[in-house]
């Protein structure tokens, strides 16, 4: 079976796919967005995991969404409200507690307890990272040029822009080069003396990665989050979306529909139709064929080229690079239905406390983080490990029955590829161990658990179609960023197959709920469409 051809079919209704579909539709293209699940959102969804309890199975806090997208999709008018996250409380097995707050004076006082010199150094570091973020921030919304100038007319202007940016910020280039190449541990040890302070900053090195803080290139992750700027109308801080992350993507879907896009759920794409080296549409799992002159895949690079496309249609060199692209997930996700909030001992135990409003980090020191990640690389889940947890219901009580709460937990150093056993057999035991680790800091927690949901890296792959269970579609290391993401020579959202584009987190600027990937990809699609106007059925100004 077939139907009237579309100008563009978008595979996957995650946030980047919705942004891409929105931009293409408002430019006049006839757009169809296909989603395999019965809800939109991809890794930004909110689902009931126990009767009356709803939580995110993927991303659970929002930041980095581009301001232009926030404005263009009219998300404020659509009722999206983001509550800024409270302070981050770092808890250590030796009893140390370190509160990081948006209030720099409060953070300075907290840091001074560990080292007066580190308090001064942290203030300087924050200021310096903010300066460096101004250099790379604009790159988020640009298509990375290919230094090889494979498409001179498109690549040369981008290289010239990058050159002008580098010239304007030439005094920053040495620091940027150091951040991109050195390890988190080296970078922090040049500035700080306290192990508590360094661990509270350096745990980012292990997030969605098998790298440890001593791995070269991990220091850049300190800068990546600073480079986010949601703009005047968007959320500037990490925060919790009222209604959950799924509310955000539902409203994005509304915007895409109003722009003219059609969205179909429960429509799984089985394969991309390729004829004569060009994408010609898609075939659904039920055999239904949909023709289109352009296919935009919001799936990760590996899933796109190793599952949705016949490998015989892809150049061998490109295929080898895609196979080598690192996308090994390393996290277990746990959602708990709680009868009440747990409290940290020796702190007030009445009402909601500031740390309940933020994110809590159960932190080992950097040397231990290295050991835990080495264990993960060997296929052995680390126990104990770094754990992050938060309580979204203190911001949005509607996510649970009256008086009840949810806890969302991220357990790191849990590799997708196991040396022994399988995730279906061990995930509940791993969750039990994580709960015991948390109970050392929240003794009442085990008795408050009514029900729980445990998602291993394998579960995340199955549920959210993430190869390897990697939430960011691939590691955020310097050799997989900028003009090297997903692979060198193909960072401009195009692929070796004409008419097939990528728009997901496996493209520049990488993971995070930025929407920049989708917007950048749509811009390149429209640029190519203008070269073949007869294939676009209707046009109107944006």
C-alpha positions in Angstrom: 0.0 0.0 0.0 1.1 3.6 -0.6 -0.2 7.1 -0.3 0.3 10.6 -1.7 4.1 11.5 -1.5 5.3 13.9 1.2 8.0 16.4 0.9 9.6 15.1 4.1 9.1 12.2 6.5 10.6 12.6 9.9 11.4 9.3 11.7 10.8 9.7 15.4 8.8 12.3 17.4 11.4 13.0 20.0 12.0 16.7 20.7 14.5 17.1 17.8 12.2 15.4 15.4 9.3 17.6 16.4 11.4 20.8 16.0 12.6 19.6 12.6 9.1 18.8 11.5 7.8 22.2 12.8 10.5 24.1 10.9 9.9 22.2 7.7 6.1 22.5 7.9 6.1 26.3 8.6 8.4 26.7 5.6 5.7 25.2 3.4 6.8 21.6 3.1 4.3 18.7 3.4 5.6 16.9 6.5 4.7 13.6 8.1 6.3 12.8 11.5 6.2 9.1 12.4 6.5 7.7 16.0 6.8 4.0 16.9 5.2 4.4 20.3 1.7 5.5 21.2 3.0 8.8 22.7 5.3 11.5 21.3 8.5 12.6 23.0 11.2 10.0 22.4 13.4 10.3 25.5 11.4 13.2 26.8 8.2 11.5 28.0 6.2 11.2 31.2 4.5 7.9 31.9 2.6 6.2 34.7 4.9 3.6 36.3 2.6 2.8 39.2 -1.1 3.6 39.9 -1.3 7.3 40.2 2.5 7.9 39.9 4.0 9.4 36.8 7.6 10.0 36.0 10.1 10.4 33.2 11.6 7.3 31.7 14.3 9.3 30.0 15.3 13.0 30.5 13.9 14.4 33.8 15.2 18.0 34.0 15.1 20.7 31.3 17.8 23.1 30.3 19.7 24.1 27.2 16.5 24.5 25.1 17.3 27.2 22.6 15.5 30.5 23.1 14.5 30.8 19.5 12.7 27.4 19.7 11.0 28.4 22.9 9.7 31.6 21.3 8.9 30.1 17.8 6.9 27.2 19.2 5.2 29.6 21.7 5.8 27.3 24.6 5.0 29.8 27.3 1.7 30.5 25.7 1.1 26.8 25.5 1.3 26.6 29.2 4.9 25.2 29.7 6.2 26.3 33.1 9.6 25.4 34.3 10.4 25.5 38.1 14.2 26.2 38.6 15.9 23.3 40.3 17.1 24.1 43.8 20.6 23.6 45.1 22.7 20.5 44.4 23.6 18.7 47.6 26.7 16.5 47.3 26.8 13.6 49.8 29.9 11.6 50.6 30.5 8.3 52.3 32.9 10.0 54.8 30.0 12.2 56.0 31.0 15.2 54.0 28.2 17.4 52.7 28.7 20.1 50.1 25.9 22.3 48.8 26.2 24.0 45.4 23.8 26.8 44.9 22.9 29.4 42.3 23.7 31.9 45.0 27.4 32.4 44.6 27.9 33.8 48.1 26.3 30.7 49.6 28.4 28.4 47.4 31.5 30.3 48.4 30.7 29.9 52.1 30.1 26.1 51.6 33.3 25.8 49.7 35.3 27.7 52.3 34.5 24.9 54.8 36.7 22.6 52.8 39.3 25.1 51.5 39.3 29.0 51.6 41.6 28.9 48.5 39.1 26.7 46.7 36.3 29.1 47.3 38.2 31.8 45.5 39.2 29.3 42.8 35.6 28.2 42.2 34.4 31.8 41.8 37.1 32.4 39.3 36.4 29.2 37.4 32.7 29.9 37.1 33.4 33.3 35.7 35.9 31.9 33.3 33.6 29.1 32.1 30.9 31.7 31.5 33.4 33.7 29.3 34.4 30.6 27.3 30.8 29.6 26.9 30.2 32.8 25.0 32.8 31.6 22.5 31.3 28.2 21.8 27.6 28.9 22.5 26.9 30.4 19.1 28.3 27.2 17.5 25.3 25.3 18.9 23.1 26.9 16.3 25.5 26.5 13.3 26.1 23.7 11.0 29.7 22.5 11.5 31.8 23.1 8.4 33.9 20.3 7.0 37.6 21.4 7.1 38.2 19.3 4.0 35.8 21.6 2.1 34.0 18.7 0.5 31.1 21.2 -0.2 33.1 24.5 -0.8 30.0 26.7 -1.2 28.5 25.6 2.1 31.7 24.8 4.1 33.8 27.8 3.2 31.4 30.4 4.8 31.2 28.3 7.9 35.0 28.0 8.2 35.3 31.8 7.7 32.8 32.4 10.5 34.7 30.0 12.7 37.9 31.8 11.8 36.5 35.2 12.6 35.1 33.8 15.9 38.6 32.4 16.7 40.3 35.7 15.9 37.9 37.7 18.0 38.5 35.3 21.0 42.1 34.5 20.2 43.0 35.0 23.9 40.7 32.2 24.8 41.9 29.6 22.4 44.6 28.1 24.6 42.1 27.6 27.5 39.6 26.1 25.0 42.2 23.8 23.6 43.2 22.6 27.1 39.5 22.0 28.0 39.0 19.9 24.9 42.1 17.8 25.4 42.8 17.4 29.1 41.1 15.2 31.7 38.6 16.4 34.2 41.0 15.4 37.0 44.0 17.3 35.5 41.9 20.4 34.9 40.4 20.4 38.4 43.7 19.5 40.2 45.3 22.6 38.8 42.7 24.7 40.5 41.5 23.0 43.7 42.9 21.0 46.6 39.8 19.6 48.2 38.8 16.1 47.1 35.2 17.0 48.0 35.1 20.0 45.8 36.8 18.2 42.9 34.4 15.3 43.1 31.4 17.6 43.2 32.5 19.2 39.9 34.1 16.2 38.3 31.4 13.6 38.4 30.1 15.0 35.1 32.9 13.0 33.5 31.1 9.7 34.1 27.7 10.8 32.9 26.5 8.8 29.9 30.1 7.6 29.3 32.5 4.8 30.1 35.3 7.3 30.5 36.6 8.2 33.9 37.6 11.6 35.2 41.3 10.8 34.4 40.4 10.2 30.7 41.7 12.9 28.4 39.0 15.1 26.9 36.5 14.8 29.8 37.2 18.4 31.0 35.2 19.8 28.2 32.0 18.5 29.9 32.4 21.3 32.4 32.0 23.8 29.6 29.2 22.1 27.7 26.4 22.9 30.2 27.7 26.5 30.5 27.3 26.9 26.8 23.5 26.5 27.1 21.5 29.7 26.8 17.8 29.4 26.4 17.3 33.0 25.6 15.1 35.7 27.1 11.9 33.7 27.2 13.3 30.2 27.9 14.4 28.5 31.1 18.0 29.6 31.8 18.5 27.2 34.7 18.1 23.5 35.1 14.5 23.0 36.1 11.5 20.7 36.3 8.7 21.0 33.8 5.3 21.0 35.4 3.5 18.0 34.2 6.8 16.3 33.4 9.0 16.3 30.4 6.3 14.7 28.4 4.2 17.9 28.8 6.9 19.8 26.9 7.0 17.4 23.9 3.2 17.2 23.8 3.1 21.0 23.4 5.9 20.9 20.8 3.7 18.4 18.9 0.8 20.8 19.1 3.0 23.5 17.6 4.2 21.2 14.8 0.6 20.3 13.9 -0.5 23.9 13.9 2.4 24.6 11.5 0.9 22.0 9.1 2.8 18.8 10.0 1.0 15.5 10.4 2.0 13.3 13.3 1.2 9.6 13.5 1.9 7.5 16.6 2.1 3.7 16.6 3.7 3.9 13.2 7.1 2.2 13.5 9.4 2.6 10.5 10.8 -0.8 9.5 13.2 0.6 6.8 14.1 3.5 4.7 13.4 3.1 1.0 16.5 3.7 -1.0 16.7 3.7 -4.8 19.6 4.8 -6.9 21.5 6.0 -3.9 18.7 8.2 -2.6 16.0 8.0 0.0 12.6 7.7 -1.5 10.4 7.2 1.6 9.9 4.6 4.3 8.2 1.3 4.9 6.3 0.8 8.2 6.4 -2.4 10.2 2.9 -3.3 8.9 4.2 -3.1 5.3 2.6 0.3 4.6 4.8 2.3 2.2 5.1 6.1 2.4 6.9 7.9 -0.3 8.8 11.1 0.3 11.6 13.1 -1.4 13.3 13.6 1.9 13.7 11.4 5.0 14.9 13.0 8.3 15.9 10.4 10.9 15.6 11.4 14.6 16.9 7.9 15.4 20.5 7.5 16.6 23.2 7.0 13.9 23.7 3.3 14.6 20.0 2.5 14.6 19.5 4.5 11.3 22.3 2.9 9.4 22.5 -0.5 10.9 18.8 -1.2 11.2 16.7 1.1 9.1 18.9 1.2 6.0 20.1 -1.8 4.0 23.9 -1.9 4.6 24.4 -2.7 1.0 23.2 0.8 0.1 25.8 2.5 2.4 29.5 3.1 1.5 31.8 0.7 3.3 34.0 3.5 4.7 31.0 5.4 6.2 29.6 2.1 7.6 32.8 1.3 9.4 32.8 4.7 11.0 29.2 4.3 12.2 30.0 0.9 13.6 32.9 2.4 15.5 30.8 5.3 16.9 30.7 4.9 20.6 27.2 4.7 22.1 27.5 2.3 25.1 25.0 3.3 27.8 26.1 3.2 31.4 23.1 4.0 33.5 20.2 2.3 35.3 17.1 4.5 35.7 15.0 3.9 38.8 11.6 5.6 39.6 10.3 5.1 43.1 6.7 5.6 44.3 7.1 6.9 47.9 4.6 7.2 50.7 6.5 10.3 51.9 9.7 12.3 51.4 12.9 10.9 53.0 15.2 13.3 54.9 18.9 13.6 55.5 19.7 12.8 59.1 20.9 15.7 61.3 19.0 18.2 59.1 15.4 19.5 59.6 12.8 16.8 59.1 9.7 18.9 58.7 8.3 20.2 55.4 10.2 20.3 52.1 13.8 21.1 52.5 15.9 23.1 49.9 17.8 19.9 48.9 14.5 18.3 48.0 14.0 20.9 45.4 17.3 20.3 43.7 19.4 17.4 42.6 21.4 15.2 45.0 24.7 13.6 44.1 26.0 10.6 46.0 29.6 11.2 45.2 32.8 9.1 45.4 36.1 10.9 45.1 37.7 11.1 41.7 40.1 8.1 42.2 37.1 6.0 43.1 35.2 7.3 40.0 38.1 6.1 37.9 37.9 2.7 39.5 34.1 2.4 39.0 34.4 3.4 35.3 37.2 0.9 34.8 34.9 -1.7 36.2 32.2 -0.7 33.8 34.5 -0.8 30.8 35.3 -4.4 31.9 31.6 -5.2 31.8 31.2 -5.3 35.6 28.5 -3.0 37.1 30.1 -0.9 39.8 28.9 -1.2 43.4 28.9 1.3 45.0 28.7 3.9 42.2 27.9 7.6 41.6 24.1 8.1 42.0 22.0 11.1 41.2 18.5 11.5 42.5 15.7 14.1 42.7 12.1 14.5 43.9 10.1 16.0 41.1 6.9 16.0 43.1 8.1 18.8 45.4 7.7 21.0 42.3 4.7 19.3 40.8 2.5 17.4 43.3 0.2 16.3 40.4 2.7 13.6 39.4 1.6 11.5 42.5 -1.5 10.9 44.6 -2.1 13.5 47.4 0.7 13.4 50.0 2.8 10.9 48.0 6.0 11.5 46.1 8.3 10.1 43.5 12.1 9.8 43.4 13.9 9.6 40.1 17.3 7.9 40.4 20.2 7.6 37.9 22.8 5.0 38.8 26.1 5.4 36.8 28.9 2.9 35.9 26.3 0.3 34.8 27.5 -0.9 31.4 25.2 -2.0 28.6 27.6 -4.8 27.7 28.0 -7.2 30.6 30.9 -9.6 31.1 28.7 -12.1 32.9 25.0 -12.7 32.9 22.3 -10.5 31.4 20.4 -7.4 32.4 17.0 -9.0 32.6 18.5 -11.4 35.3 20.4 -8.9 37.4 18.7 -5.6 37.2 16.5 -6.0 40.3 19.5 -7.0 42.3 21.4 -4.0 41.0 18.5 -1.8 42.0 18.4 -3.3 45.5 22.1 -2.5 45.9 21.5 1.1 44.7 18.7 1.5 47.2 20.9 0.2 50.0 23.6 2.7 49.0 21.0 5.6 49.1 19.7 4.4 52.4 23.1 5.2 54.0 22.2 8.8 53.4 18.4 8.5 53.7 17.8 5.7 56.2 14.0 6.0 56.0 13.9 5.5 52.2 13.5 1.7 52.0 10.4 1.8 54.2 8.8 4.5 52.2 8.9 2.7 48.8 5.5 1.6 47.6 6.4 0.5 44.1 9.3 1.0 41.7 10.3 0.9 38.1 13.8 -0.3 37.1 15.1 0.4 33.6 18.5 -1.1 32.7 20.5 0.1 29.7 18.9 -2.8 27.8 15.4 -1.6 28.9 16.2 1.9 27.7 17.2 0.5 24.4 14.0 -1.4 24.0 11.7 1.2 25.3 13.2 4.4 23.9 14.9 2.9 20.8 18.3 4.1 22.1 21.2 2.0 20.7 23.1 0.7 23.7 20.7 2.5 26.0 22.7 5.7 25.5 20.5 8.7 26.2 22.7 11.1 24.2 22.8 8.8 21.1 26.6 8.6 21.6 29.4 9.7 23.8 30.1 13.4 24.2 33.9 13.1 23.8 35.9 15.6 21.7 36.4 13.0 19.0 32.7 12.7 18.6 31.7 16.4 18.7 31.5 19.4 16.4 32.6 18.5 12.9 33.4 15.0 14.0 29.8 14.1 15.1 28.6 11.6 14.3 31.6 10.9 12.0 34.2 13.0 10.3 33.1 14.3 6.9 29.4 14.0 7.7 28.6 16.5 10.4 26.3 18.7 8.3 23.2 16.5 9.0 23.4 15.0 5.5 24.4 11.4 4.8 26.0 9.5 1.9 22.4 8.7 0.8 20.8 11.7 -1.0 17.7 12.9 0.7 18.5 11.1 4.0 19.3 13.4 6.9 20.0 13.0 10.6 18.5 15.3 13.2 18.9 13.6 16.6 21.4 13.8 19.5 23.9 11.9 17.5 24.5 15.0 15.5 26.0 18.4 16.4 25.7 19.8 19.1 25.1 16.5 20.8 22.8 15.5 23.6 20.7 17.5 25.9 17.2 18.9 25.3 18.5 21.8 23.1 16.3 21.3 20.0 19.4 22.7 18.1 20.0 19.5 16.3 16.5 19.5 14.8 16.6 23.1 13.9 20.0 22.9 12.3 19.0 19.8 10.3 15.8 21.4 9.1 17.8 24.4 7.9 20.0 22.2 5.8 17.0 20.2 4.4 15.3 23.5 3.3 18.5 24.7 1.7 18.6 21.5 -0.4 14.9 21.7 -1.1 15.3 25.1 -2.6 17.7 23.7 -5.1 14.9 21.4 -6.3 11.7 23.5 -5.9 9.6 21.2 -8.0 9.6 18.6 -5.2 8.1 20.9 -2.7 4.3 20.9 -3.1 3.5 24.2 -1.4 5.5 27.1 0.0 4.7 29.9 2.2 6.9 32.3 4.1 8.0 31.4 7.6 
